[in-house]
Amino acid sequence: MNVIHYIGFDVHKKSISYCVKAGEGTILEEGKIVARRASLREWARTRTVPWKGAMEATLFSAWIYDTLKPFAVELAMGHPAMMKAIGASKKKNDQLDARTIADLVRCNLLPECWVAPIEIRELRRLLRYRNLVVGQAVQMKNKISGLLMETGVEYNKRRLHGKEYFSELMNTLEEVPGSVKDLLEQSRGTLEMFQTTQQQLLVRLQKDAHLSQRVKLLRSIRGVGEVTALTWALEIGDAQRFRSIGKAESYCGLTSALVESAGKQQRGPISKQCNRHLQRVLIEAAKLAPRWNPPLAAVYEHAIQGGHRNQATLEVARKLVAYLLAVDKSGKAFQIRTPATEEEKEVVAA
């Protein structure tokens, strides 16, 4: 039987604590490594026995995972929230954390989370940065409006952020302090920079051949735009990892928390353990999609009879997840299924 070691890594910004254990749980080696790629590769090359390892998913775990992956028989990332519950202890330090992670790997109890391929992570980083830029552009627009309101300037709200109208407006400002004019000019310049940046990022995402084909299929659903399709494709990654629509809805943050005890169930608000990027985009899409998609409009109208608009929007978002998941798994354009007629049933039966 092949001997194998189990290694737990407690990763930090500047250092990585590790613990090596044998199959029966004996500690074979402990130590710290400087958090540099060269140091990690040098340490990994000295391992003479095949090993399996794991670490907790953090902001800086990805590059450590990518560096060590080629040297390991198996390397996994642990779900932070679940690992916190399993490893809760009165005494806590880096050494003990590494030991706990090694034990979880050794006993096959690690609450593993999915690690996206490097290509998906690179594209996802671009998309998230684009979303950040769009948010800052909105802040700039609000600041421009605020400065004009502070100084009592009348303006056309719909045309304010158009380049031509803004230039005309600046020429008509008379009783406005010079400092406010300077701030308006600077804010406008920053806004234009943000808008250019986000457009450039979208163009870079559109050039990816595999991603563009996937986005094209997702956009066959009426009411699903380019940003919604891009966000779904890059945040979901491999759609096959979701065994049911309910699992996908939970990941997207569209289900409420459930507490059950002694046969009693209590539903709370929407769970905060979700993909926030995907949740935000799907909620925004669910507010607009019923305008162009009759089946989604019917879902909204049925749900709104309860009198709660937010609940109706959630129902639309859940149905949208079902549509997106079906298209992504099948690899085919979206089609509404119609019930079979009696003649068709007879043909099938024959």
C-alpha positions as CSV (number, residue, x, y, z in Angstrom):
1,M,0.0,0.0,0.0
2,N,1.4,3.4,-0.9
3,V,2.3,5.7,2.0
4,I,0.8,9.1,1.9
5,H,1.0,12.2,4.1
6,Y,-1.7,14.6,4.9
7,I,-0.8,18.3,5.1
8,G,-2.8,21.2,6.6
9,F,-1.9,24.7,5.6
10,D,-2.9,27.8,7.6
11,V,-2.3,30.6,5.1
12,H,-1.6,34.2,5.9
13,K,-0.4,37.3,4.0
14,K,3.3,36.9,4.9
15,S,3.6,33.3,6.2
16,I,2.1,29.9,5.9
17,S,2.0,27.4,8.8
18,Y,1.9,23.8,7.9
19,C,1.4,20.4,9.7
20,V,2.3,17.0,8.2
21,K,0.5,14.0,9.6
22,A,0.6,10.3,8.9
23,G,-2.5,8.2,8.1
24,E,-2.9,7.2,11.8
25,G,-2.7,10.9,12.9
26,T,0.9,11.1,14.1
27,I,2.5,14.5,13.6
28,L,5.6,14.1,11.4
29,E,6.6,17.7,10.7
30,E,5.5,21.2,11.5
31,G,6.8,24.6,10.5
32,K,6.4,27.9,8.7
33,I,7.1,28.9,5.1
34,V,7.5,32.5,3.8
35,A,4.6,33.3,1.6
36,R,6.5,33.6,-1.7
37,R,6.2,31.4,-4.8
38,A,9.9,30.5,-4.8
39,S,9.9,29.5,-1.1
40,L,6.7,27.3,-1.7
41,R,8.2,25.6,-4.7
42,E,11.5,24.9,-2.9
43,W,9.6,23.4,0.1
44,A,7.3,21.3,-2.2
45,R,10.3,19.8,-4.1
46,T,11.7,18.5,-0.8
47,R,8.7,16.3,-0.2
48,T,9.7,12.7,-0.9
49,V,6.4,11.1,0.0
50,P,3.1,11.7,-1.9
51,W,0.8,14.0,-0.1
52,K,-2.7,15.4,0.1
53,G,-3.3,18.9,1.4
54,A,-5.9,21.5,2.1
55,M,-6.2,25.2,3.1
56,E,-8.9,27.6,4.0
57,A,-10.3,29.8,1.2
58,T,-9.2,33.4,1.8
59,L,-8.4,36.4,-0.2
60,F,-4.8,35.3,-0.9
61,S,-5.3,31.5,-1.0
62,A,-5.7,31.3,-4.8
63,W,-2.1,31.9,-5.8
64,I,-0.9,29.6,-3.0
65,Y,-3.2,26.9,-4.3
66,D,-2.0,27.3,-7.9
67,T,1.7,27.2,-6.8
68,L,1.3,24.0,-4.7
69,K,-1.2,22.1,-6.9
70,P,1.3,20.6,-9.3
71,F,3.2,19.0,-6.4
72,A,0.3,17.4,-4.6
73,V,-1.6,14.2,-5.2
74,E,-4.7,16.1,-4.2
75,L,-5.1,19.7,-3.0
76,A,-8.4,21.2,-1.8
77,M,-9.8,24.5,-0.5
78,G,-12.0,24.5,2.6
79,H,-15.2,26.5,3.0
80,P,-14.4,29.2,5.6
81,A,-17.8,29.3,7.4
82,M,-18.0,25.5,7.7
83,M,-14.4,25.1,8.8
84,K,-14.9,27.7,11.5
85,A,-17.8,25.7,12.9
86,I,-15.9,22.4,12.8
87,G,-12.6,23.8,14.2
88,A,-14.2,26.0,16.9
89,S,-11.9,25.8,20.0
90,K,-11.1,27.7,23.2
91,K,-7.4,27.8,22.2
92,K,-6.5,29.0,18.7
93,N,-3.3,29.7,16.9
94,D,-1.7,29.0,13.5
95,Q,-0.1,25.7,14.6
96,L,-3.4,24.3,15.9
97,D,-5.3,25.5,12.9
98,A,-2.8,23.7,10.6
99,R,-3.2,20.5,12.7
100,T,-7.0,20.7,12.5
101,I,-6.9,21.1,8.7
102,A,-4.6,18.2,8.4
103,D,-7.0,16.1,10.5
104,L,-9.9,17.1,8.3
105,V,-8.1,16.0,5.2
106,R,-6.9,12.8,6.8
107,C,-10.4,11.8,8.0
108,N,-12.0,13.0,4.7
109,L,-14.2,15.5,6.6
110,L,-13.0,18.7,4.9
111,P,-16.0,20.9,3.8
112,E,-14.5,21.4,0.4
113,C,-15.5,24.3,-1.8
114,W,-15.2,24.5,-5.6
115,V,-12.1,26.2,-7.0
116,A,-12.6,27.8,-10.4
117,P,-10.1,27.2,-13.2
118,I,-7.4,29.9,-13.6
119,E,-9.0,31.1,-16.9
120,I,-12.4,31.6,-15.3
121,R,-10.8,33.4,-12.4
122,E,-9.0,35.8,-14.7
123,L,-12.1,36.7,-16.6
124,R,-14.1,36.9,-13.4
125,R,-11.6,39.4,-11.9
126,L,-12.1,41.6,-15.0
127,L,-15.9,41.5,-14.6
128,R,-15.8,42.3,-10.9
129,Y,-13.5,45.2,-11.5
130,R,-15.8,46.4,-14.2
131,N,-18.7,46.3,-11.7
132,L,-16.6,48.3,-9.2
133,V,-15.9,50.9,-11.9
134,V,-19.7,51.2,-12.7
135,G,-20.5,51.7,-9.0
136,Q,-17.9,54.5,-8.8
137,A,-19.4,56.1,-12.0
138,V,-22.8,56.1,-10.3
139,Q,-21.3,57.8,-7.3
140,M,-19.8,60.5,-9.6
141,K,-23.2,61.1,-11.2
142,N,-24.8,61.5,-7.8
143,K,-22.1,63.9,-6.7
144,I,-22.6,66.1,-9.8
145,S,-26.3,66.2,-9.1
146,G,-25.6,67.0,-5.5
147,L,-23.3,69.9,-6.3
148,L,-25.9,71.5,-8.6
149,M,-28.6,71.1,-6.1
150,E,-26.5,72.7,-3.3
151,T,-26.0,75.8,-5.4
152,G,-29.6,76.1,-6.6
153,V,-29.0,75.3,-10.3
154,E,-31.9,74.1,-12.4
155,Y,-31.1,71.2,-14.8
156,N,-32.7,68.5,-16.9
157,K,-32.3,65.3,-14.9
158,R,-32.5,63.0,-17.9
159,R,-29.9,64.9,-20.0
160,L,-27.6,65.9,-17.2
161,H,-24.9,63.3,-17.9
162,G,-24.9,63.8,-21.6
163,K,-21.7,65.4,-22.9
164,E,-23.3,68.1,-25.0
165,Y,-25.9,69.1,-22.4
166,F,-23.3,69.2,-19.6
167,S,-21.1,71.5,-21.7
168,E,-24.1,73.8,-22.4
169,L,-25.0,73.8,-18.7
170,M,-21.5,74.8,-17.6
171,N,-21.6,77.8,-19.9
172,T,-24.8,79.1,-18.3
173,L,-23.6,78.9,-14.7
174,E,-23.4,82.5,-13.4
175,E,-24.0,82.7,-9.7
176,V,-22.1,79.5,-8.9
177,P,-18.8,79.7,-6.9
178,G,-15.6,79.0,-8.9
179,S,-14.7,76.1,-6.6
180,V,-18.0,74.3,-7.5
181,K,-17.3,74.8,-11.2
182,D,-13.9,73.2,-10.7
183,L,-15.4,70.3,-8.8
184,L,-18.0,69.8,-11.5
185,E,-15.4,69.7,-14.3
186,Q,-13.2,67.2,-12.3
187,S,-16.2,65.0,-11.5
188,R,-17.2,65.0,-15.2
189,G,-13.7,64.1,-16.3
190,T,-13.6,61.2,-13.7
191,L,-17.1,60.0,-14.9
192,E,-15.9,59.9,-18.5
193,M,-12.8,57.9,-17.4
194,F,-14.9,55.4,-15.5
195,Q,-17.3,55.0,-18.5
196,T,-14.4,54.4,-20.9
197,T,-12.8,51.9,-18.6
198,Q,-15.9,49.8,-18.1
199,Q,-16.5,49.7,-21.9
200,Q,-12.9,48.5,-22.5
201,L,-13.3,45.8,-19.9
202,L,-16.5,44.6,-21.5
203,V,-14.8,44.4,-24.9
204,R,-12.0,42.3,-23.4
205,L,-14.5,39.9,-22.0
206,Q,-16.4,39.7,-25.3
207,K,-13.2,38.6,-27.1
208,D,-13.0,35.3,-25.3
209,A,-14.3,32.7,-27.8
210,H,-15.6,30.1,-25.4
211,L,-17.2,32.7,-23.1
212,S,-18.9,34.5,-26.0
213,Q,-20.5,31.3,-27.2
214,R,-21.8,30.6,-23.8
215,V,-23.1,34.1,-23.3
216,K,-24.9,33.9,-26.7
217,L,-26.8,30.8,-25.6
218,L,-27.7,32.5,-22.2
219,R,-29.0,35.6,-24.0
220,S,-31.5,33.5,-25.9
221,I,-33.6,33.9,-22.8
222,R,-35.6,37.0,-23.3
223,G,-34.8,39.6,-20.7
224,V,-31.3,38.4,-20.1
225,G,-28.7,41.0,-21.1
226,E,-25.0,40.8,-21.7
227,V,-23.9,41.7,-18.2
228,T,-26.4,39.2,-16.6
229,A,-25.2,36.5,-18.9
230,L,-21.5,37.3,-18.3
231,T,-22.0,37.4,-14.5
232,W,-23.9,34.0,-14.5
233,A,-21.2,32.3,-16.7
234,L,-18.2,33.6,-14.7
235,E,-19.7,33.3,-11.2
236,I,-21.3,29.9,-11.7
237,G,-18.4,28.4,-13.6
238,D,-19.3,24.8,-14.2
239,A,-23.1,24.5,-14.2
240,Q,-22.9,20.7,-13.9
241,R,-21.8,21.0,-10.2
242,F,-25.4,22.0,-9.2
243,R,-27.5,18.9,-8.9
244,S,-30.8,20.8,-8.7
245,I,-32.4,24.2,-9.2
246,G,-32.7,24.5,-5.4
247,K,-28.9,24.2,-5.0
248,A,-28.4,26.9,-7.6
249,E,-31.0,29.2,-6.0
250,S,-29.3,28.8,-2.7
251,Y,-25.8,29.6,-4.1
252,C,-27.3,32.7,-5.8
253,G,-28.7,33.9,-2.4
254,L,-32.4,33.6,-3.4
255,T,-33.6,31.3,-0.6
256,S,-34.2,32.0,3.1
257,A,-32.3,30.5,6.0
258,L,-34.0,27.5,7.6
259,V,-33.9,26.5,11.3
260,E,-35.6,23.2,12.1
261,S,-35.8,21.6,15.6
262,A,-38.3,19.1,17.2
263,G,-40.3,19.0,14.0
264,K,-40.8,22.8,13.9
265,Q,-39.5,24.9,11.0
266,Q,-38.7,28.6,11.1
267,R,-37.8,30.5,8.0
268,G,-35.7,33.6,8.3
269,P,-34.7,36.4,5.9
270,I,-32.6,35.6,2.7
271,S,-29.4,33.8,3.7
272,K,-26.3,36.0,3.6
273,Q,-24.1,32.9,2.7
274,C,-24.2,33.3,-1.0
275,N,-22.5,34.8,-4.0
276,R,-23.2,38.5,-3.5
277,H,-22.2,39.4,-7.1
278,L,-24.6,37.0,-8.6
279,Q,-27.4,37.8,-6.2
280,R,-27.2,41.6,-7.0
281,V,-27.3,41.1,-10.7
282,L,-30.1,38.5,-10.7
283,I,-32.3,40.8,-8.5
284,E,-31.7,43.7,-10.8
285,A,-32.4,41.5,-13.8
286,A,-35.6,40.2,-12.2
287,K,-37.0,43.7,-11.9
288,L,-36.7,44.4,-15.7
289,A,-37.0,40.9,-17.3
290,P,-40.8,40.7,-17.0
291,R,-41.1,43.6,-19.5
292,W,-39.7,41.5,-22.3
293,N,-40.4,37.9,-21.2
294,P,-44.1,37.0,-21.0
295,P,-43.6,33.8,-18.9
296,L,-41.6,35.8,-16.3
297,A,-44.3,38.5,-16.4
298,A,-46.9,35.8,-15.6
299,V,-44.8,34.6,-12.6
300,Y,-44.6,38.2,-11.4
301,E,-48.3,38.8,-11.7
302,H,-49.2,35.6,-9.9
303,A,-46.7,36.4,-7.0
304,I,-47.8,40.1,-6.7
305,Q,-51.3,39.0,-5.8
306,G,-49.8,38.4,-2.3
307,G,-49.2,42.2,-2.1
308,H,-45.4,42.1,-1.7
309,R,-43.4,43.4,-4.6
310,N,-40.0,42.2,-3.2
311,Q,-41.4,38.7,-2.9
312,A,-42.6,38.8,-6.4
313,T,-39.2,40.0,-7.6
314,L,-37.6,37.0,-5.8
315,E,-40.0,34.6,-7.5
316,V,-39.0,36.0,-10.9
317,A,-35.3,35.7,-10.0
318,R,-35.7,32.1,-9.0
319,K,-37.5,31.3,-12.2
320,L,-34.7,33.1,-14.1
321,V,-32.1,30.9,-12.3
322,A,-34.1,27.8,-13.5
323,Y,-34.0,29.1,-17.1
324,L,-30.3,30.0,-17.0
325,L,-29.3,26.6,-15.4
326,A,-31.3,24.7,-18.0
327,V,-29.7,26.5,-20.9
328,D,-26.2,26.2,-19.4
329,K,-26.5,22.5,-18.7
330,S,-28.0,21.6,-22.0
331,G,-25.8,23.8,-24.2
332,K,-28.9,24.7,-26.3
333,A,-30.8,27.9,-26.9
334,F,-33.8,28.5,-24.7
335,Q,-37.2,27.2,-25.8
336,I,-40.5,27.3,-23.9
337,R,-41.9,23.8,-23.5
338,T,-45.5,23.4,-24.5
339,P,-47.7,20.6,-23.3
340,A,-48.1,17.8,-25.8
341,T,-51.4,17.6,-27.7
342,E,-53.6,14.5,-27.6
343,E,-52.5,13.5,-31.1
344,E,-48.8,13.8,-30.2
345,K,-49.5,11.6,-27.1
346,E,-51.1,9.0,-29.3
347,V,-48.2,9.0,-31.7
348,V,-45.7,8.5,-28.8
349,A,-47.9,5.7,-27.3
350,A,-48.0,3.9,-30.7
